């Protein structure tokens, strides 16, 4: 175990963690019937305040930072929204059927490279957010009029028309951005902000999977997790030939406020540059910077305890880290019986992320969810982060609808009121973060019982380091138990290498395993890490 790839076990089975509060997938297909819209004239997306008067005001990142600092000096006062008159007459099913009309896309008529769509708030009266557009340093709040939406109708229900709602403003929960990322003929959704501080993005030919968040507070702490929320977004009107779009956001919670700027460039890799300043209201000891949230149900190592026809089910299968020392680490994810927290590195890494390495349809045999097309997300610090650690939280889960994996950077220093904290980083959304050429990577981990049932057998497949074993040896360690029958052979079928070994727990309940393939003192593969538990 090295300093830059170390691990510390912390368990807290009684912790209440609300990580599963992920926003509902916003790209799911639906059929809608537009009703009573033609009588309202053209779909206007002009940002106007109620009563028709534009709500315009100067806006810059500096004014947003000043607003966040001013709010942090006052006690937290969450806003509680309620459905406007008319909307509260709809049944939950009717309200859920309301969808944004693509014909009302903001900037649709201006032939710009991006289009903005609004997402209505849920009928559970969640706190609504404000969405504004910015042009030439002037912001205007967008009013979500009924003319921008359409609602499904069913023969069994008498549905009030949206026209009957008059000029009411629909409460919003977020927005999505579309661009011609895959085809010049199709405006695909590639970015969505919705729910607390969650956001997701995809690159070309990929589908939504894991999420990012603006901030994580007290994740896996016995006191319970605090979920900050983006309460106001400002979106810059893009130039006619812009390759990126700029989004600003105000974050609020009991513990802090924050001013955020996101610069998002979609493509073969979608790049999200994040700049943020936090203004703590209270002392913040457990803070997660650049948090990622994903789902891992099972793979070849633990599918035995879950009755499922598919070989694997996950949005991500590993945590990848490039340490300052140059060591490349791959930590296989797990769905544990008890909540687990692992800590890696003592200084800010070159990068880290949750990755999806299973890329064949046969890995999942799931024609509906297409897990093989879920993106990876790679975090690269672009400012000085100081000392701290990458933390991985693995939460027990029995359903693939639960996001049970969280990874983030935890600063060693406690954040305190009166001391703003600045961070900057890039998120690269792609199929998989690249490793240095000639460095082998783990593409499969398999585990099962030995013939006598007393030991665990592990088989690891590596590609990228050739298939010849001459001059190679295993660097293999275990924190407990007894290793035996270690082997390294060529895997000619995939032009790679296969490492194998057996571990006798010898009474241990938890064993940290570490393996890499070496040529002399030089690694030819990344470092594979795995946490084995007895239950």
Order of alpha helices (4+ residues) and beta strands (2+ residues): beta-beta-alpha-alpha-beta-beta-beta-beta-beta-beta-beta-beta-beta-beta-beta-beta-beta-beta-beta-beta-beta-beta-beta-beta-beta-beta-beta-beta-beta-beta-beta-beta-beta-beta-beta-beta-beta
